[in-house]
Amino acid sequence: MIYREYGKTGKKVSLLGFGGMRFQAVDDHDACVGMMVEAAEGGVNYFDTAPAYFGIKSEIVFGKGLKELRRRGLPYYCSTKTFAAEDKKIRNELDAQLKRLGVDSVDFYHVWCITDLPGWDKRKKSGVLQTFRKLKEEGLIKHVCVSSHLIGDEIKSLLMEGVFEGVLFGYSAYNFRTRQAAFDAIVKNNLGCVIMNPLGGGIIPQHPEMFEFLKTGNDET
């Protein structure tokens, strides 16, 4: 497995991560845990979930999976998220997440799913950044991160807050032109970067002829 530095955090994460959004049979806990173990045995150490993936079922499965990884001595980092913006709501959700995940703290905790700047302004006014800072100081989260579906220049503006240590966003051959500014800003600020939907939600492998321009020479990857 190839590992990369996650920004300035000092943590090295696997080039491939394990996402908890698309379990084929989320109620089959043994199968889901087995997939997590197999991924970890292959070197994956970044495991990402959220409280609305299959309701809360994904986080429940992750709790069982992370427990098994610990039992086997397999290293991991846990990533999850919250929509909440007010202090009490964030703390209530995080408390429930820690219990479901069976951990004392979340390694990468994301302000989740920022889809427009006016909505982001409302969250800021509710004190989301102040609460995230406090949670880190209290040791309940290790790193303050953000997950966004904004276009590149808008994501770039989020980073001006100077709070976020990592960014989760969609970037692929399907949308790179509208997201490149974000990627460049992440690199410039030496932030952690995790890519969601690197295959464009399945569009790229389903329509390979549209992406012939990616090939160089005899490269078939």
Backbone hydrogen bonds, N-H to C=O, Kabsch-Sander energy under -0.5 kcal/mol:
donor,donor_aa,acceptor,acceptor_aa,energy
4,R,13,V,-2.8
6,Y,11,K,-3.1
7,G,5,E,-1.4
7,G,191,L,-0.6
9,T,6,Y,-1.9
13,V,4,R,-2.6
13,V,11,K,-0.5
15,L,2,I,-2.9
18,F,46,Y,-2.8
19,G,17,G,-0.5
20,G,48,D,-2.4
26,V,23,F,-0.5
28,D,25,A,-2.0
29,H,27,D,-1.5
32,C,28,D,-2.2
33,V,29,H,-2.9
34,G,30,D,-2.2
35,M,31,A,-1.9
36,M,32,C,-1.9
37,V,33,V,-2.5
38,E,34,G,-2.5
39,A,35,M,-2.4
40,A,36,M,-2.4
41,E,37,V,-2.7
42,G,38,E,-1.2
43,G,40,A,-1.6
44,V,39,A,-2.3
47,F,45,N,-0.6
47,F,77,Y,-2.5
48,D,18,F,-3.0
48,D,46,Y,-0.5
49,T,79,S,-2.6
53,Y,50,A,-1.4
54,F,52,A,-0.9
55,G,52,A,-0.9
57,K,54,F,-2.0
58,S,53,Y,-1.9
60,I,56,I,-1.8
61,V,57,K,-2.6
62,F,58,S,-2.7
63,G,59,E,-2.1
64,K,60,I,-1.6
65,G,61,V,-2.8
66,L,62,F,-3.6
67,K,63,G,-1.5
68,E,64,K,-1.8
69,L,65,G,-2.2
70,R,66,L,-2.4
71,R,67,K,-2.1
72,R,68,E,-1.8
73,G,69,L,-0.5
73,G,70,R,-1.0
74,L,69,L,-2.9
77,Y,45,N,-2.9
79,S,47,F,-2.8
80,T,108,F,-1.9
82,T,110,H,-1.9
87,D,126,S,-0.5
90,I,86,E,-2.8
91,R,87,D,-2.7
92,N,88,K,-2.4
93,E,89,K,-2.3
94,L,90,I,-3.0
95,D,91,R,-2.4
96,A,92,N,-1.8
97,Q,93,E,-2.5
98,L,94,L,-2.9
99,K,95,D,-1.6
100,R,96,A,-2.4
101,L,97,Q,-3.1
102,G,98,L,-1.3
103,V,98,L,-1.6
106,V,140,L,-1.9
107,D,78,C,-0.7
108,F,78,C,-2.1
109,Y,107,D,-0.5
109,Y,143,H,-2.3
110,H,80,T,-2.1
110,H,108,F,-0.5
111,V,145,C,-2.4
112,W,82,T,-2.4
112,W,110,H,-0.7
114,I,147,S,-2.0
115,T,113,C,-0.8
120,W,116,D,-1.6
121,D,117,L,-2.5
122,K,118,P,-1.7
123,R,119,G,-1.8
124,K,120,W,-2.4
125,K,121,D,-2.2
126,S,122,K,-1.2
127,G,124,K,-1.7
128,V,123,R,-1.8
131,T,127,G,-2.2
132,F,128,V,-2.2
133,R,129,L,-2.3
134,K,130,Q,-2.1
135,L,131,T,-2.7
136,K,132,F,-1.9
137,E,133,R,-2.4
138,E,134,K,-2.3
139,G,136,K,-1.3
140,L,135,L,-2.0
141,I,135,L,-1.1
142,K,106,V,-2.8
143,H,107,D,-1.0
145,C,109,Y,-2.8
145,C,143,H,-0.6
146,V,166,G,-1.7
147,S,111,V,-2.9
148,S,168,L,-2.3
149,H,114,I,-2.1
152,G,178,T,-4.0
155,I,151,I,-2.4
156,K,152,G,-2.5
157,S,153,D,-1.4
158,L,154,E,-1.3
159,L,155,I,-1.4
160,M,157,S,-0.9
161,E,158,L,-1.7
162,G,159,L,-1.5
165,E,144,V,-3.7
166,G,144,V,-0.8
167,V,192,G,-2.1
168,L,146,V,-2.7
169,F,167,V,-0.5
169,F,194,V,-1.8
170,G,148,S,-0.6
171,Y,196,M,-1.2
173,A,198,P,-0.5
175,N,172,S,-0.7
176,F,172,S,-1.5
178,T,175,N,-1.3
179,R,175,N,-0.7
179,R,176,F,-0.6
180,Q,176,F,-1.7
182,A,179,R,-0.8
183,F,179,R,-1.8
184,D,180,Q,-2.7
185,A,181,A,-1.9
186,I,182,A,-2.4
187,V,183,F,-2.2
188,K,184,D,-2.6
189,N,185,A,-2.1
190,N,187,V,-1.3
191,L,186,I,-2.3
192,G,165,E,-2.7
194,V,167,V,-2.6
196,M,169,F,-1.9
196,M,194,V,-0.5
200,G,197,N,-2.0
202,G,199,L,-0.9
203,I,200,G,-1.4
204,I,199,L,-1.7
206,Q,202,G,-1.5
207,H,203,I,-1.4
207,H,204,I,-0.6
210,M,207,H,-1.5
211,F,208,P,-1.5
212,E,209,E,-0.9
214,L,211,F,-1.8
215,K,212,E,-1.7
219,D,216,T,-2.0
